[in-house]
Amino acid sequence: MLKTAIIIPAHNEESFIRVCLENYISQAVKPDLVLVVDDNSSDDTYRIVVSISKAYPWIKCVKFDSEAMHRPGAKVVNAFNFGMSSLDEEFDLIGKFDADILLPENYFENVLKAFEQDPKLGLCSGLLYIEQDDRWIYESISDRAHVRGPVKLYLNNCLKAMGGLRPGLGWDTADTFLVRYYGYRMKTLPELKVKHLRPTGSSYESSLAIKQGLAYRNMRYGPMIAFLASLKMAWKKRSIKVIGESLRGYFRAASDSLPYLVTAEEGRFIRKQRWKMIGQKLF
């Protein structure tokens, strides 16, 4: 069976971390390691994880002190990378999971089976659901074929080929393109419904739209794709302001000559894939 390590970057997650780890304990097939990276928490996150790890030694916690100042979007990736550097053995699969999710009990049983059946599967997950009016509904902020940030499980060889995760805004979209650029496949398993206990913000916020524009530029989308992506986001948020704020972020990053997340060649591949996706939706 494939050897699996799950890394959970956590900052002040005392509200969720216990139920999250209890969920791993209840899995039909458990990961070989769950490593919580406590990133400068000021609450009881670390204490809770340590207390659980005494009974379940495959659950561990390390402390990470992130810099007070950091590039936007880099905090979670830096914590994940610190967790990677803390691993003292080799794993076939590496997960970057959040602390506010609950997995169905057969999650790893099914995801590991998908990796075993396809040697070129580089990234796989279930789908995220949020609670609304006492029902769990699909969190429709992205396409169902997209592997979301809270539940990313990578083939380690794929992760190495990609050069690891790229710290910066847009990392959790860039990786889905880089998986394919380096010759691997991505897959979501719709039968695996993951409960997202802290839904991604759905209301319009200027700062979030600006950051999204920064991410578009970080991934070398180009102005036209950035505009179309901003238009799509504005429709989802039901706010025309999103377009202006998003493009403001895009051109601010360009004028400040901020570093890209991807190389020029990777960027060309990403643009080609984005145009292909746009064409499929239009025709």
N, C-alpha and C positions, 0 to 999 in steps of 0.2 A: 504494500500500500504506500502511496505517496506520503512523504513526510511533510507536515504542514506547520508553519509558524504564523500566528496572527499577532500583528503589532497594533496596539491601540493608543494613539496619541491622546492624552487626557489633560485638560486644564479645568480645574474646579468642577468635577463631574460627580460629586458626592450624591446628587439626586438620582443618578442613573447607574453608576458603576456597579453597585451590588447586584441589582437585578440583571444587568448585562452579563456579569460573570457567572451568575447562577444559571443563566441561559446556556452558556457554554458547557457548564457542568452537566446539563440535562440533555446534551446532544447525543444522538444514537451513535455517531462516530465523532469522537472528540479530536480537536487539533492536538498535535504533539506538544505545542507550546503556545500559550497566550501571554504576551509580554505587554504590560501597560507601561507607557512612558509618561510619567507624571511631570508635566511641563509647568513648573513654577506654581503649582496649586497652593492656594491659601486656605483651602477647606480640608475636609477629612478624606479626600480621594486616596492619598497614599496609605493612610492607616487602614482604610477599608480593604484595599487590595492586599496588603500585607497580612491582615487577619484571615482572609480567605485562602491565601497561598500556604498558610501553615497546614491546612487540611488537604490542599490540592497543589502539590509541589510543581505541577506543570503550568501553574499560573504564577507569574513573576511580575515584579515591579522594579523599574529603575527610575531614578530621578534625573531630570534634565533641566538645566537652567538656561532657557532661551534668552537671547539678548533683548534688552529693553527696546531697542530700535531694530527693526528688521524690514526687509522688503515685503510689501503687501502680498499675502498669499503664500509666503514662504514658511510661516510659523509651523504649520502642521507637517509640511514636508521635512523641515529640519528635525522635528521631533521624531518622525518616522525614520529618517536616516540615522539618527542617534540610536534608535532601537535596532536598526540593521547592524550597526557597528558593535552592538552589545551581544549579538548572537555568537555563541562559541562553537557552533556546529553548522553543518550544511543542511539546508532544507530544500525540498523539491518545489514547494509552493510557499509563497510569502503573501500574507494578507495585510492590507491597510484598512482597518475597520474603525468605525466610530464607537463611542461609549453609549450612545443613545439609541441603539437598535436591539430588537429581539428577533432572533432567527427561528424558523420552524425547526422542530427537533430532528428532522431528516436533512437539514441543510448541507452539512459537510458530506454526509453519505452520498447525496446526489451530485454535488459539485465535484467531488473527487472522482466520481464515476465519469463525469463529462471530460475531465482532464485525462483520465486513463484511456478513454475511447478515442481521443484525438490528440496525438503527440504535438500538433502545431497549435493547439489552443493556448493562447497566451494570457487571456484575461477573461474572467467569468464571474457571474453573480446572479442572484435572484432579483426581484423587483421590490421597490420600496412602496409601502402603504402608510397612510396617515389616518388618524381617527377623526371622524367628522359625523356629528349627530348620531353618536353611538354605533357608527359603522366604520369599517376599515376600507378606505377607497385608495385607488392608485394615486400616488403623488405625481401629478402630471406636469412636472416642470421640464421634462426631457422625453425624448423618444424612448419607447420600451426596449429598443435594441441597445441603448446606451448603458454602460456599466457605471453606476453612480459612485461618487466619492466615498460614501460611508461603508461600502461593501466591496472593495476591490481585492480580488484574489488573483495573483499573478503566478504564472509559471516562472520559477526563478531564472531559468535560462533566458526567457524573454526579457525579464527585468534587467538582467545583465547586458543583453544586447542593446537595450534602450539607453544604457548608461545610468540606470536608476531613475527615480522621479526627479523632475526639474523644479527646484524651489522658485515659486513665483505665481502670480495670478494666472489662472488658466491651466495649471498643471493637470487638473483632473479631467480636462477635455483633451489636452495635448497628448496625454498618454494613450488615449483610445486611438488616435491616429498613428502614434509611434509604434504601437503594437503591430499594426498592419504594415507600416513602412519597413519594419525589420522582419517581415515574413511570417508573422503569426496571425491567428484569428482571435476574434472576440465574440463572446456569446452570453446572452442572458437566458435564464431558465424561468419562464413566467409562472410555472407551478410553485415556485418557491417564493412565498409572500412574506417579505420582511417588514416587521412593524417599526416605523420610524417614530420614536417617542417625542422628538422635538422637530416638528416640521420645518422645512426650509421656508424662510420668510416669503410671503406671497404679495405683500403690499408694496407699493412704489416707494422707494427711498432713493434720493438723489445720489448718495454715496455709493450705493450698490450698483446703480446703473453706470456710474463713472468707472468703478472697478471692473465691470464687465467689459467696458470699452478698452480699458488697459489690457485686459486678458486677450481681446481680439487682436490687438497690436502685438502682444507678446508671442502669439502663435502665428504671426506673419500672415494674417487673413487678407490684407490689402483693403483699401478704402471701400470698394464696392461690396465685398462680402461682409465687411464690418457693418455697412449700412443695412444690408438685407437682414443680417443677424439682429441688429438693433430694432429693425421694423418688426421682426417676429417677436422679440422680447416685449416691445411696446404693446403688441396685440394681446399677448398673454397677461401682461400686467394691467391691461385696460387703461394705459396712460400714454398719451402722445409725447409727454415730457421725456420719457425714457430714451427716445431717439436722440434728442439733442444732448442729453447728459452722457449717454453712452459714447457718442461720437466725440464729445468733448474730452472724455477719458482717452479715447483712441489717439486723437491728435496731440493731446498733452504728452502722452508717452513718446510719440514720434518727435515732438519738438524738444523734449528733454533727453532724447537719444538714450532711452532706457534700454538695458540689455534684453535681447530676445530670449525666449525659452528654448527655441529650436534653431537649428542651423538653416542656412539658406536653402540647401537641398531638401531638408525635411519640410521647410516651409512651402516649397513648390509642390511637394507631394500633398500636404495638407490642403492647399488651395484647390488642387485638382480634385481631391476627394470631396471638398465642400461644394464645388460647382456640380459635381456628379450628383450629390445628394439634393441640391437645389433643383436640378433638372428633373430628377425622379419625382419630386413633389409637385412640380409645375405641369409635367406632361404624363 
